[in-house]
Amino acid sequence: MSAEDLDNYETDAELALYKEYRDVIKLFTYVVETERRFYLANKVDFNVRSAGQDVYFDVRLSDAWVWDVYRSNRFVKNVRIVTFKDVNVEEVQKSDIDIPDGI
């Protein structure tokens, strides 16, 4: 496989992932971003925990979808995220998700 073939494969996979995202975002209520992943979920349980003097986030998602080009099945029943890094949780505004089909 040449470098160009690999680039084409990755580009096609990323485009397919974006199209899947465009199709499934209407099914979810929340967008969750971490340093490592991007999720869509219908239920988010967000907790701030402490370990000594350190603070970390313990986030549990239910009925989720994971933005990951290399996963064969991106729909996940339950996800647990434990991190010392930032976590962003936003409620999806249904009017915000009108994505043109031509993209």
C-alpha positions as CSV (number, residue, x, y, z in Angstrom):
1,M,0.0,0.0,0.0
2,S,1.5,3.3,-1.0
3,A,1.4,6.5,1.1
4,E,-1.1,8.0,-1.2
5,D,-3.4,4.9,-0.8
6,L,-3.1,5.3,2.9
7,D,-3.9,9.0,2.8
8,N,-7.0,8.2,0.6
9,Y,-8.1,5.5,3.0
10,E,-7.9,7.8,6.0
11,T,-9.6,10.7,4.2
12,D,-12.5,8.4,3.1
13,A,-12.8,7.0,6.7
14,E,-12.9,10.5,8.2
15,L,-15.6,11.6,5.7
16,A,-17.7,8.5,6.4
17,L,-17.3,9.3,10.2
18,Y,-18.5,12.9,9.6
19,K,-21.5,11.7,7.6
20,E,-22.4,9.2,10.4
21,Y,-22.1,12.0,13.0
22,R,-24.3,14.2,10.9
23,D,-26.9,11.4,10.8
24,V,-26.8,10.5,14.5
25,I,-26.5,13.8,16.3
26,K,-30.2,14.3,16.1
27,L,-30.6,11.2,18.3
28,F,-28.6,12.7,21.3
29,T,-29.0,15.4,23.9
30,Y,-25.5,16.1,25.0
31,V,-22.1,16.7,23.4
32,V,-19.1,15.8,25.7
33,E,-15.6,16.7,24.8
34,T,-12.4,15.5,26.6
35,E,-8.8,15.8,25.7
36,R,-8.9,12.3,24.1
37,R,-12.4,11.8,22.8
38,F,-15.6,13.4,21.5
39,Y,-18.9,11.8,22.6
40,L,-22.6,12.3,22.0
41,A,-24.9,11.0,24.8
42,N,-28.4,11.1,26.1
43,K,-27.5,11.0,29.8
44,V,-24.5,12.6,31.5
45,D,-23.6,12.2,35.2
46,F,-20.8,14.6,36.0
47,N,-18.9,14.5,39.3
48,V,-15.9,16.3,40.7
49,R,-13.8,14.1,43.0
50,S,-10.7,14.7,45.0
51,A,-7.7,12.5,45.7
52,G,-5.7,14.2,48.3
53,Q,-5.1,17.7,47.1
54,D,-5.8,16.8,43.4
55,V,-9.2,17.2,41.8
56,Y,-10.4,15.0,39.0
57,F,-13.6,14.5,37.0
58,D,-15.6,11.3,37.0
59,V,-18.1,11.4,34.1
60,R,-20.6,8.6,33.2
61,L,-22.4,8.6,29.9
62,S,-25.3,6.4,29.0
63,D,-26.6,5.7,25.5
64,A,-23.6,7.2,23.8
65,W,-21.8,7.5,20.4
66,V,-18.0,7.9,20.2
67,W,-16.2,9.9,17.6
68,D,-13.4,7.5,16.7
69,V,-12.6,6.7,13.1
70,Y,-11.0,3.3,14.0
71,R,-13.9,1.9,16.0
72,S,-16.1,-0.6,14.2
73,N,-19.1,0.1,16.5
74,R,-19.3,3.6,17.8
75,F,-22.6,3.2,19.7
76,V,-21.8,2.4,23.4
77,K,-24.3,1.6,26.2
78,N,-22.2,3.0,29.0
79,V,-19.0,5.1,29.2
80,R,-17.0,6.1,32.2
81,I,-14.4,8.9,31.8
82,V,-12.0,9.6,34.7
83,T,-9.6,12.5,34.0
84,F,-7.6,15.3,35.5
85,K,-8.0,17.3,32.3
86,D,-10.9,19.5,31.2
87,V,-14.2,18.1,30.3
88,N,-16.8,20.1,28.3
89,V,-20.5,19.1,28.5
90,E,-23.0,21.0,26.3
91,E,-26.7,20.4,25.7
92,V,-27.4,20.1,22.0
93,Q,-29.8,22.8,20.8
94,K,-32.0,21.0,18.3
95,S,-32.0,24.1,16.0
96,D,-28.2,24.0,15.9
97,I,-28.0,20.6,14.2
98,D,-29.4,21.5,10.8
99,I,-26.4,20.4,8.8
100,P,-26.7,20.7,5.0
101,D,-26.7,17.4,3.1
102,G,-24.2,18.7,0.5
103,I,-21.4,18.8,3.0
